[in-house]
Amino acid sequence: MARWDGIDEFIAVGETESFSRAAKRLGISTSHVSREVARLEDRLQVRLLYRTTRHVSLTDAGTTFLERCRRLVDEREDMYAAVSEQDGAPKGHLRLTCSIAYGERYIVPLVNRFAADHPQLAVTIDLSNRVVDLVGEGFDLAIRTGSLHDSRLIATRLASRTRYLCAAPDYVERHGRPQTLDDLARHRCLVGTTDVWHFQADSQLVEFRPQGNWHCNSGFAVVDAALQGLGICQLPDFYVIGHLAAGRLVTLLDGWRPPDEGVWAVYPHRRHLSPKVALLIEYLRDSLEQESSDIPSIARKRHISRVGAS
């Protein structure tokens, strides 16, 4: 019996806490996963998992063994990658995930170009607004924005994303322009996926909870509502930059600008990053830096100066 037997299955069960999810991740049957893990426990003469009809969890020995197995498998994958990619061309399967709107606007076109340059690489892109469990679901890479919290992951900054507080000129003419955050609290705010807006003046960072009678979890829907003059929105640059440049939206409260957010490449904690992931991260960083460098100047050319103070 090979010494690797059961290791991959055990890691998948330990990370997903489910035999069925582990089987789905590995592309094999649940019965095979269960059998291999049981055989591994027999060989070790140690119980690695607590099993009930509804739940699977690690024993103390299982927790220790899982960490050692992860390091072992990371070394194995690094060894395979070092041999298979000696010619510098990325190979194999790369799985990445990103939010829907940002992915469609920026990441998917860039990854498509990267894949076209590296035909030996198979790519799977999952666009979802949920926070995907990279370790549990077997993803190589995620593109995320804002704050990061999972200690099992490593993050590399790719670019910055600017947010804008803006409204349609028609709304400003009818309701006036807020001069302070207290003024903003009396305006109609269009609330999207976050119920907290952030503002910064000098070194002071302030949280603001928008009030309004309009809510939607789609950034594009928020933009449309703003264009219809329904209220004030705060959104990332890629939603509003074209409308700001064309004068269909105008920026507000420029003394309290939303702080820039980081755009991050996030990947599972490993001692060595696989060459294909490292190469894609470098490509995305170079491309996104070029994309983002032009955005602020475009927006500021068509400022709120089109609408007089009310």
C-alpha positions as CSV (number, residue, x, y, z in Angstrom):
1,M,0.0,0.0,0.0
2,A,1.4,3.4,-1.0
3,R,2.4,5.7,1.8
4,W,0.4,8.6,0.2
5,D,-2.8,6.6,0.4
6,G,-5.4,8.5,2.4
7,I,-3.4,11.7,2.9
8,D,-5.2,13.8,0.2
9,E,-8.5,12.4,1.3
10,F,-7.8,13.1,5.0
11,I,-6.7,16.7,4.2
12,A,-9.9,17.3,2.2
13,V,-12.1,15.9,5.0
14,G,-10.2,17.9,7.7
15,E,-10.5,21.2,5.8
16,T,-14.2,20.8,4.7
17,E,-15.4,18.9,7.8
18,S,-17.4,16.7,5.5
19,F,-16.9,13.4,3.6
20,S,-19.3,14.4,0.9
21,R,-17.7,17.9,0.4
22,A,-14.3,16.3,0.4
23,A,-15.3,13.8,-2.2
24,K,-16.8,16.6,-4.4
25,R,-13.5,18.6,-4.0
26,L,-11.4,15.6,-5.1
27,G,-13.8,14.4,-7.8
28,I,-14.2,10.9,-6.3
29,S,-16.9,9.0,-4.4
30,T,-17.8,9.6,-0.8
31,S,-17.3,5.9,-0.1
32,H,-13.8,6.0,-1.5
33,V,-12.9,9.0,0.8
34,S,-14.3,7.3,3.8
35,R,-12.5,4.0,3.1
36,E,-9.1,5.7,2.5
37,V,-9.4,7.8,5.7
38,A,-10.3,4.7,7.7
39,R,-7.4,2.8,6.3
40,L,-5.1,5.7,7.2
41,E,-6.3,5.6,10.8
42,D,-5.7,1.8,10.9
43,R,-2.2,2.2,9.7
44,L,-1.4,5.0,12.2
45,Q,-3.4,3.3,15.0
46,V,-4.7,6.7,15.9
47,R,-8.2,8.2,15.6
48,L,-8.0,11.3,13.5
49,L,-11.7,12.2,13.2
50,Y,-14.8,12.4,15.3
51,R,-17.7,11.2,13.3
52,T,-21.5,11.7,13.8
53,T,-24.3,11.3,11.4
54,R,-24.3,15.1,10.8
55,H,-20.8,16.3,11.6
56,V,-17.1,15.5,11.2
57,S,-14.4,17.1,13.3
58,L,-10.7,16.6,14.0
59,T,-9.4,15.0,17.1
60,D,-6.3,16.6,18.8
61,A,-4.2,14.0,17.0
62,G,-6.0,14.8,13.8
63,T,-5.4,18.5,14.1
64,T,-1.7,17.9,14.6
65,F,-1.5,15.4,11.7
66,L,-3.5,17.8,9.4
67,E,-0.9,20.5,9.8
68,R,2.0,18.1,9.1
69,C,0.1,16.7,6.1
70,R,-0.5,20.2,4.7
71,R,3.2,20.9,4.8
72,L,4.0,17.6,3.3
73,V,1.6,18.1,0.4
74,D,2.8,21.6,-0.2
75,E,6.3,20.3,-0.6
76,R,5.0,17.6,-2.9
77,E,3.2,20.1,-5.1
78,D,6.2,22.4,-5.1
79,M,8.4,19.5,-6.2
80,Y,6.0,18.6,-9.0
81,A,5.7,22.2,-10.1
82,A,9.5,22.7,-10.1
83,V,9.9,19.7,-12.5
84,S,6.9,20.3,-14.7
85,E,7.4,24.0,-15.2
86,Q,11.2,24.0,-15.7
87,D,10.6,25.6,-19.1
88,G,8.9,28.5,-17.4
89,A,5.5,27.8,-18.9
90,P,2.7,27.4,-16.4
91,K,0.8,24.1,-16.6
92,G,-2.0,22.3,-14.9
93,H,-5.3,23.6,-13.5
94,L,-5.6,27.0,-11.8
95,R,-8.8,27.8,-9.9
96,L,-9.6,31.4,-8.9
97,T,-12.6,33.4,-7.6
98,C,-13.6,37.0,-7.5
99,S,-16.7,39.2,-6.9
100,I,-19.1,39.3,-9.9
101,A,-18.9,43.0,-10.9
102,Y,-15.2,43.5,-10.4
103,G,-14.5,40.1,-12.0
104,E,-16.5,40.8,-15.1
105,R,-15.1,44.3,-15.5
106,Y,-11.4,43.7,-14.8
107,I,-10.3,40.2,-13.7
108,V,-11.9,37.9,-16.4
109,P,-10.5,39.9,-19.4
110,L,-7.1,39.9,-17.8
111,V,-7.2,36.2,-17.0
112,N,-8.4,35.4,-20.5
113,R,-5.4,37.2,-22.0
114,F,-3.1,35.3,-19.6
115,A,-4.7,32.0,-20.5
116,A,-4.3,32.8,-24.2
117,D,-0.6,33.4,-23.6
118,H,-0.3,30.1,-21.8
119,P,-2.3,27.4,-23.6
120,Q,-1.1,24.6,-21.4
121,L,-2.8,26.1,-18.4
122,A,-6.4,25.1,-17.6
123,V,-8.4,27.9,-15.8
124,T,-11.6,27.8,-13.8
125,I,-13.0,31.2,-12.7
126,D,-15.8,31.4,-10.1
127,L,-17.5,34.7,-9.9
128,S,-19.4,35.0,-6.6
129,N,-20.2,37.8,-4.1
130,R,-19.9,35.3,-1.2
131,V,-16.6,35.0,0.6
132,V,-15.3,31.7,-0.8
133,D,-13.4,29.3,1.5
134,L,-10.2,28.9,-0.5
135,V,-8.8,26.1,1.6
136,G,-12.1,24.2,2.1
137,E,-13.1,24.5,-1.6
138,G,-9.8,24.0,-3.2
139,F,-9.2,27.3,-4.8
140,D,-5.7,28.5,-5.7
141,L,-6.4,32.2,-5.7
142,A,-9.0,34.9,-4.9
143,I,-9.2,38.5,-5.8
144,R,-10.7,40.5,-2.9
145,T,-11.0,44.1,-1.8
146,G,-11.1,45.8,1.6
147,S,-10.1,44.2,4.9
148,L,-8.8,40.7,5.1
149,H,-9.3,38.5,8.2
150,D,-8.5,34.8,7.5
151,S,-5.2,33.9,9.1
152,R,-4.8,30.8,6.9
153,L,-4.4,33.1,3.8
154,I,-1.6,35.3,2.4
155,A,-2.4,38.5,0.6
156,T,-0.5,40.4,-2.1
157,R,-1.7,43.9,-2.9
158,L,-2.4,44.3,-6.6
159,A,-3.8,47.8,-6.8
160,S,-6.0,50.4,-5.1
161,R,-9.7,51.0,-5.7
162,T,-11.2,54.5,-5.2
163,R,-14.7,55.0,-4.0
164,Y,-16.8,58.1,-4.8
165,L,-19.7,59.7,-3.1
166,C,-21.9,61.0,-5.9
167,A,-25.4,61.9,-7.2
168,A,-27.1,63.0,-10.3
169,P,-27.0,66.8,-11.0
170,D,-30.8,66.7,-11.0
171,Y,-30.8,65.4,-7.5
172,V,-28.4,68.1,-6.3
173,E,-30.5,70.8,-7.9
174,R,-33.6,69.6,-6.2
175,H,-32.2,68.7,-2.8
176,G,-29.0,70.7,-2.4
177,R,-25.5,69.5,-1.9
178,P,-24.5,68.3,1.5
179,Q,-21.6,70.3,3.0
180,T,-21.0,68.1,6.1
181,L,-21.6,64.5,7.2
182,D,-24.5,65.8,9.3
183,D,-26.0,67.2,6.2
184,L,-25.6,63.9,4.5
185,A,-27.6,62.2,7.2
186,R,-30.6,64.2,6.1
187,H,-30.3,63.2,2.5
188,R,-31.7,60.2,0.6
189,C,-29.0,57.6,0.5
190,L,-28.9,54.6,-1.8
191,V,-27.7,51.6,0.2
192,G,-26.0,48.7,-1.6
193,T,-24.1,45.7,-0.2
194,T,-22.6,47.6,2.7
195,D,-24.5,49.5,5.4
196,V,-21.4,51.5,6.5
197,W,-19.8,54.2,4.4
198,H,-16.2,55.3,5.2
199,F,-14.9,58.9,4.9
200,Q,-11.5,60.4,5.6
201,A,-10.3,63.9,6.1
202,D,-6.6,64.3,6.7
203,S,-5.8,61.5,9.2
204,Q,-9.4,61.3,10.6
205,L,-11.4,58.2,9.6
206,V,-15.1,58.3,10.1
207,E,-17.8,55.6,9.7
208,F,-21.2,56.8,8.5
209,R,-24.4,54.7,8.4
210,P,-26.5,55.8,5.5
211,Q,-30.3,56.2,5.9
212,G,-32.7,55.8,3.0
213,N,-35.7,54.1,1.7
214,W,-33.9,52.4,-1.2
215,H,-31.7,49.2,-0.8
216,C,-30.3,46.7,-3.3
217,N,-27.4,44.3,-3.3
218,S,-26.3,45.1,-6.9
219,G,-23.9,48.0,-7.5
220,F,-25.2,48.4,-11.1
221,A,-28.7,48.8,-9.7
222,V,-27.4,51.4,-7.2
223,V,-25.9,53.4,-10.1
224,D,-29.1,53.3,-12.1
225,A,-31.0,54.6,-9.1
226,A,-28.5,57.4,-8.7
227,L,-28.8,58.3,-12.4
228,Q,-32.6,58.5,-12.0
229,G,-32.1,61.1,-9.3
230,L,-33.3,58.9,-6.4
231,G,-30.5,59.7,-4.1
232,I,-26.8,59.7,-3.1
233,C,-24.6,56.7,-3.5
234,Q,-21.0,55.7,-2.5
235,L,-19.5,53.2,-5.0
236,P,-16.1,52.0,-6.3
237,D,-14.7,53.8,-9.3
238,F,-15.5,51.1,-11.9
239,Y,-19.2,51.6,-11.4
240,V,-19.3,55.3,-11.7
241,I,-16.2,56.5,-13.5
242,G,-17.8,56.8,-16.9
243,H,-20.8,58.6,-15.6
244,L,-18.6,61.1,-13.7
245,A,-16.5,61.7,-16.8
246,A,-19.7,62.3,-18.8
247,G,-21.3,64.6,-16.2
248,R,-24.2,62.2,-15.5
249,L,-23.0,62.0,-11.9
250,V,-21.1,64.6,-9.8
251,T,-19.0,64.0,-6.7
252,L,-20.0,65.3,-3.3
253,L,-18.3,66.1,0.0
254,D,-14.8,66.3,-1.5
255,G,-13.4,67.4,1.8
256,W,-14.4,64.0,3.2
257,R,-13.3,61.6,0.5
258,P,-13.8,57.8,1.0
259,P,-10.4,56.2,1.7
260,D,-9.0,54.0,-1.1
261,E,-9.4,50.3,-0.7
262,G,-6.8,47.7,-1.5
263,V,-7.3,45.1,-4.2
264,W,-5.7,41.9,-3.1
265,A,-4.6,38.5,-4.5
266,V,-5.3,36.1,-1.7
267,Y,-4.1,32.5,-1.6
268,P,-3.7,29.7,0.9
269,H,-0.8,29.7,3.3
270,R,2.1,27.8,1.8
271,R,5.9,28.1,2.2
272,H,6.3,28.3,-1.6
273,L,3.9,29.8,-4.1
274,S,3.3,27.6,-7.1
275,P,4.9,29.1,-10.3
276,K,1.6,29.4,-12.2
277,V,-0.1,31.3,-9.4
278,A,3.0,33.6,-8.9
279,L,3.1,34.4,-12.6
280,L,-0.6,35.2,-12.7
281,I,-0.4,37.5,-9.6
282,E,2.5,39.3,-11.2
283,Y,0.5,39.7,-14.5
284,L,-2.6,41.0,-12.6
285,R,-0.6,43.4,-10.5
286,D,1.1,45.0,-13.5
287,S,-2.1,45.2,-15.5
288,L,-4.3,46.5,-12.7
289,E,-1.7,49.2,-11.7
290,Q,-1.9,50.5,-15.3
291,E,-5.7,50.4,-15.3
292,S,-6.0,52.2,-12.0
293,S,-3.4,54.9,-12.6
294,D,-5.7,56.7,-15.1
295,I,-9.0,56.5,-13.1
296,P,-8.7,59.4,-10.5
297,S,-7.6,62.0,-13.1
298,I,-10.5,61.1,-15.4
299,A,-13.1,61.6,-12.6
300,R,-11.7,64.8,-11.3
301,K,-11.8,66.5,-14.7
302,R,-15.6,66.4,-14.5
303,H,-16.1,67.4,-10.9
304,I,-19.2,68.9,-9.1
305,S,-18.3,72.2,-10.7
306,R,-21.0,71.6,-13.2
307,V,-23.6,72.1,-10.5
308,G,-23.5,75.3,-8.5
309,A,-23.7,75.3,-4.7
310,S,-27.2,75.2,-3.3
